[in-house]
Amino acid sequence: MSSEPVGVEKKLIRLQQEEKILERKRIINTPIDNGYIEDNLPSEDEYAEEPHISDEADVNKTLGYIAYWERKREGVRRTTEAEQKRLGSWMARSINKIDQKIAFHSAALQGYLTRTKQRKVDVPNGKIYKRKQPTEYIFPNGKENPTEYMDFCNRNKDEPFIITERRVDRNEVKKYIKSTGHIPDGVDVEFHDREKFHYKLDI
């Protein structure tokens, strides 16, 4: 038969309860440090269960979890970018060395055709030949030099090779619909009544 707690036991139980209450208040009212979050992360089994929030302390703690995982995600992204940069540099150096060797052998083959005055040589491993280069046309580039590109278009605006582009200005379409209430044929407008959940971290 169990007995009710008395004396010192009651005091200990009360102190434990008060400590839990103070801890909940601390969690609600202060940003939670990363060490606390890392030590109290849910287990993999808990992540497989239905999430549950009981009070504002849980809200604050859960935002701490999200902040922790966002920092982890950023760490993975930075590590990946650094590794990709390192691999990219290694790839560029390696390919450059290989291209130099290919250019060395190509120059030797080209020299052979020139010395022997042949236009084509066919062997079991392949063939080498000379072919007249096609005419190359160099046009103004709108991305690299937009001013030169527009000047070219304006100078030749009446020529058939200048095409007037037609495109939809989406912002103007939105303004038109809002001001007139008319939705042009071919445009679908979806009105959402549901609110979308967002979170903002202050830690």
PEZI-V616658 format. One record per pair of residues at least 4 apart in sequence whose ideal C-beta (glycine too) atoms are under 8 Angstrom apart, sorted by the first residue. I is the first residue (numbers start at 1). J is the second residue. D is the distance in whole Angstrom. If there is no record, write none. Layout:
# PEZI-V616658
i->[I,I]
j->[J,J]
d->[D,D]
This chain:
# PEZI-V616658
i->[5,5,5,6,7,8,9,10,11,12,13,14,15,16,17,18,19,20,21,22,23,24,24,24,25,25,26,27,27,27,27,28,28,28,28,31,31,31,32,32,32,32,32,32,33,34,34,34,35,36,36,37,37,37,37,37,37,38,40,41,41,42,42,42,43,44,45,51,52,53,53,53,54,55,56,57,58,59,60,61,62,63,63,63,63,64,64,65,66,66,66,67,67,67,68,69,70,70,71,72,73,74,75,76,77,78,79,80,81,82,83,84,85,86,87,88,89,90,91,92,93,94,95,96,97,98,99,100,101,102,103,104,105,106,107,108,109,109,110,110,111,112,112,112,113,113,113,113,113,113,113,116,119,119,120,120,120,120,121,121,121,122,123,140,140,140,140,140,141,141,141,142,142,142,145,146,147,148,149,150,151,152,153,153,156,156,157,158,168,169,170,171,172,173,173,173,174,175,176,176,176,177,177,177,177,177,177,183,183,192]
j->[9,10,13,10,11,12,13,14,15,16,17,18,19,20,21,22,23,24,25,26,27,28,55,57,29,57,30,32,57,60,61,55,56,57,60,64,202,203,36,37,60,61,64,203,37,38,68,71,39,40,64,41,61,64,65,67,68,68,61,65,68,46,47,65,47,48,49,62,58,58,59,62,58,59,60,61,62,63,64,65,66,67,199,201,203,68,203,69,70,199,201,71,201,203,72,73,74,201,75,76,77,78,79,80,81,82,83,84,85,86,87,88,89,90,91,92,93,94,95,96,97,98,99,100,101,102,103,104,105,106,107,108,109,110,111,112,113,128,114,128,115,116,121,128,117,118,119,121,128,129,130,121,129,130,127,128,129,130,127,128,129,127,127,145,148,149,151,152,145,148,149,146,149,150,149,150,151,152,153,154,155,156,157,162,161,162,162,162,173,173,174,175,176,177,184,187,178,179,180,182,184,181,182,183,184,187,189,187,189,196]
d->[4,5,6,6,7,6,6,6,6,6,6,6,6,6,6,6,6,6,6,6,6,6,7,4,6,8,6,6,4,5,6,8,5,5,6,8,7,5,5,6,7,6,4,7,7,6,6,8,6,6,8,7,8,5,6,8,5,7,7,7,7,4,5,8,7,7,7,8,8,4,6,6,5,7,6,6,6,7,7,7,7,6,7,6,7,6,7,6,6,7,7,7,5,5,7,6,6,7,6,7,6,6,6,6,6,6,6,6,6,6,6,6,6,6,6,6,6,6,6,6,7,6,6,7,7,6,6,6,7,6,6,7,7,6,6,7,7,5,6,8,6,6,8,8,8,5,7,7,6,8,6,8,6,5,7,7,4,7,6,5,7,4,7,7,5,4,8,4,6,8,6,5,4,8,6,6,6,6,7,6,6,6,6,6,7,5,5,8,6,7,7,7,6,6,7,6,6,6,6,7,7,7,7,6,8,7,7,6,6,8]
